[in-house]
Amino acid sequence: MRSFDAVFFDLDGTLADTAPDLAAAANRLVVEHGHPPVAYETLRPVASHGARGLIGAAFGKRPEDPEFPALRDTFLDYYEADIAVHTRLFEGMDDVLARLEAADIRWGIVTNKIARFTVPLVAKIGLTPRASAIVSGDTTPHAKPHPAPLLHAAEVSGVAPARCVYVGDDLRDIQAGKAAGMTTVTAAYGYCGEGVPPEAWGADYLIHHPRELLPLLALS
């Protein structure tokens, strides 16, 4: 990989392992409705899809179902109350960020998680002052897979999109990165959903551990 000036990361399932707290909020709701908790292995793959994915996996409800809005709102309240109890950076990711900073490569976050949750979560895991850009799902008029959030991150960071890398664990991340003219990296260690396998997303690179990003950036 040629040299780059910025690396942007998706948040859930790429930069941080947020699934434990998302699953806990979903299962709190499940138990309150008189059902046994849903296996974590069932909830983890859909964690990148937020309330839509977790309510779907836990209750079999889709956004068009009449019960969905109430379930979603309660789930989000529970998640907001305990947003960073178990959430941690993926193993090796803090080293990756430190190496980027040491090499004067800017890094930021571009997520479809709305600012109501992104801002406190990023602050609680101690990344707010370090990121060159923090772009939430409601920062721009469009969310991923539209390129607008990524283009906004590049603009805020003062870097041309062609000099940026985007790392994500969902097909829409790769679609957004390509549409923005960035080099794309699939985080196969993330949640990755249950649809098209990550090897088929068409990213420029695929990694199975955060540290595998370092040699791609000539930082190993």
C-alpha positions in Angstrom: 0.0 0.0 0.0 1.3 3.5 -0.8 1.6 6.1 1.9 -1.5 7.8 3.2 -2.3 10.8 5.3 -5.4 9.6 7.2 -7.1 6.4 8.3 -10.7 6.4 9.3 -12.4 3.6 11.2 -16.0 2.4 11.6 -16.8 2.3 15.3 -18.9 -0.7 16.1 -17.1 -3.9 15.2 -14.0 -2.2 13.8 -12.5 0.2 16.3 -14.3 -1.0 19.4 -16.0 -4.2 20.5 -19.4 -2.7 21.4 -21.4 -5.9 21.0 -21.4 -6.9 24.7 -23.2 -3.7 25.8 -25.6 -3.8 22.8 -26.4 -7.4 23.5 -26.9 -6.7 27.2 -29.4 -3.9 26.4 -31.3 -6.2 24.0 -31.4 -9.1 26.5 -32.6 -6.8 29.3 -35.6 -6.0 27.1 -36.0 -9.7 26.1 -36.2 -10.8 29.8 -38.6 -8.0 30.6 -40.9 -9.4 28.0 -40.8 -12.8 29.6 -38.4 -14.6 27.3 -35.1 -16.3 28.0 -32.0 -14.3 27.0 -30.8 -14.6 23.5 -27.4 -16.2 23.0 -24.6 -13.7 22.5 -23.5 -15.6 19.4 -26.8 -14.8 17.8 -26.7 -11.1 18.6 -23.0 -10.3 17.9 -23.1 -10.6 14.1 -25.9 -8.0 13.8 -24.4 -5.5 16.4 -23.2 -3.2 13.6 -26.8 -2.7 12.5 -27.9 -1.2 15.9 -31.5 -1.3 17.0 -32.7 -2.7 13.7 -30.4 -5.7 13.8 -30.6 -6.4 17.5 -34.4 -6.1 17.8 -34.7 -8.2 14.7 -32.5 -10.9 16.1 -34.0 -10.8 19.6 -37.7 -10.4 18.8 -38.0 -11.2 15.1 -39.4 -7.7 14.5 -38.7 -5.5 11.6 -38.9 -1.7 11.4 -42.3 -1.9 9.6 -43.8 -4.0 12.4 -46.1 -2.0 14.8 -44.3 -3.2 17.9 -40.9 -2.2 16.6 -40.9 1.6 17.6 -41.6 0.9 21.3 -39.1 -1.9 21.4 -36.5 0.2 19.7 -37.0 3.2 22.0 -36.7 1.2 25.2 -33.7 -0.7 23.8 -31.9 2.6 23.0 -32.7 4.0 26.5 -31.2 0.9 28.1 -28.1 1.0 25.8 -27.5 4.7 26.5 -27.7 4.2 30.3 -24.9 1.5 30.1 -23.1 2.4 26.9 -19.5 1.6 28.0 -19.7 -1.1 30.7 -18.0 -3.8 28.7 -17.1 -2.0 25.5 -13.3 -2.0 24.8 -11.0 -1.3 21.8 -10.3 -4.5 19.9 -7.1 -6.2 21.1 -4.2 -4.5 19.3 -6.2 -1.4 18.2 -4.7 1.0 20.8 -1.2 0.0 19.5 -2.4 0.7 15.9 -3.7 4.2 16.9 -0.5 5.0 18.8 1.6 3.9 15.7 -0.5 6.1 13.5 0.0 9.1 15.8 3.7 8.5 16.0 3.9 8.5 12.2 1.8 11.8 12.0 -1.0 10.0 10.2 -4.3 11.4 11.2 -7.1 9.0 12.2 -10.8 9.4 12.8 -14.1 7.7 13.3 -17.0 7.5 10.8 -20.0 5.6 12.1 -23.7 5.2 11.4 -24.3 5.4 15.2 -26.1 8.7 15.8 -24.3 11.4 17.8 -26.6 10.8 20.9 -24.5 7.6 21.4 -21.3 8.2 19.5 -20.3 11.3 21.5 -20.6 9.8 25.0 -19.2 6.4 23.9 -16.1 7.8 22.3 -15.5 10.1 25.3 -15.9 7.2 27.8 -13.3 5.1 25.9 -10.9 8.0 25.9 -10.6 8.7 22.2 -12.3 12.1 21.8 -9.1 14.3 22.0 -7.1 11.9 19.8 -9.4 11.7 16.7 -9.0 14.2 13.9 -12.7 13.7 13.0 -15.7 12.0 14.7 -18.5 11.7 12.2 -21.8 10.2 13.3 -24.7 8.8 11.4 -26.6 12.1 11.7 -23.6 14.5 11.1 -24.3 14.7 7.4 -27.6 14.4 5.5 -26.7 10.9 4.5 -25.4 7.8 6.3 -23.2 5.1 4.9 -23.2 3.5 2.3 -23.4 7.1 1.0 -19.9 8.6 0.8 -21.0 11.9 2.4 -19.8 11.0 6.0 -16.4 9.9 4.7 -16.0 12.9 2.6 -16.9 15.1 5.6 -14.3 13.3 7.7 -11.6 13.9 5.1 -12.6 17.6 4.8 -12.5 18.1 8.6 -9.1 16.4 8.8 -7.8 18.4 5.9 -6.9 15.4 3.8 -7.8 14.6 0.2 -10.0 11.5 0.0 -7.6 9.8 -2.3 -5.0 10.0 0.5 -7.3 8.3 3.0 -8.0 4.7 4.1 -11.3 3.5 5.4 -11.6 0.4 7.6 -15.0 -1.2 8.3 -16.7 -4.5 9.2 -19.8 -4.1 7.1 -20.5 -4.2 3.3 -21.9 -0.7 3.5 -18.5 0.5 4.9 -16.7 -0.7 1.8 -19.3 0.7 -0.5 -19.0 4.1 1.2 -15.2 4.0 1.1 -15.1 3.2 -2.6 -17.7 5.8 -3.4 -15.6 8.4 -1.6 -12.5 7.4 -3.6 -10.7 6.0 -0.5 -8.7 2.8 -0.2 -10.8 0.3 1.7 -10.0 -2.4 4.2 -12.4 -5.0 5.5 -12.1 -5.8 9.2 -12.9 -9.5 9.1 -12.4 -9.7 12.9 -15.5 -7.6 13.3 -19.2 -8.4 13.3 -19.6 -8.7 9.5 -23.3 -9.5 9.5 -24.9 -12.7 8.1 -25.2 -11.9 4.4 -22.5 -11.6 1.8 -19.2 -12.9 3.2 -16.6 -10.2 3.8 -14.2 -11.8 1.2 -16.8 -10.9 -1.4 -17.2 -7.2 -0.5 -14.6 -6.1 -3.0 -12.4 -4.2 -0.5 -8.8 -3.4 -1.5 -7.5 -5.3 1.5 -8.9 -7.7 4.2 -7.5 -8.1 7.7 -8.2 -10.6 10.5 -6.6 -8.6 13.3 -6.2 -4.8 13.8 -2.4 -5.1 13.8 -2.5 -6.4 10.3 -3.2 -2.9 9.2 0.3 -1.8 10.2 2.3 -3.5 7.5 -0.3 -2.3 4.9 0.6 1.2 6.0 4.4 0.4 6.1 4.4 0.8 9.9 5.4 -2.7 10.9 
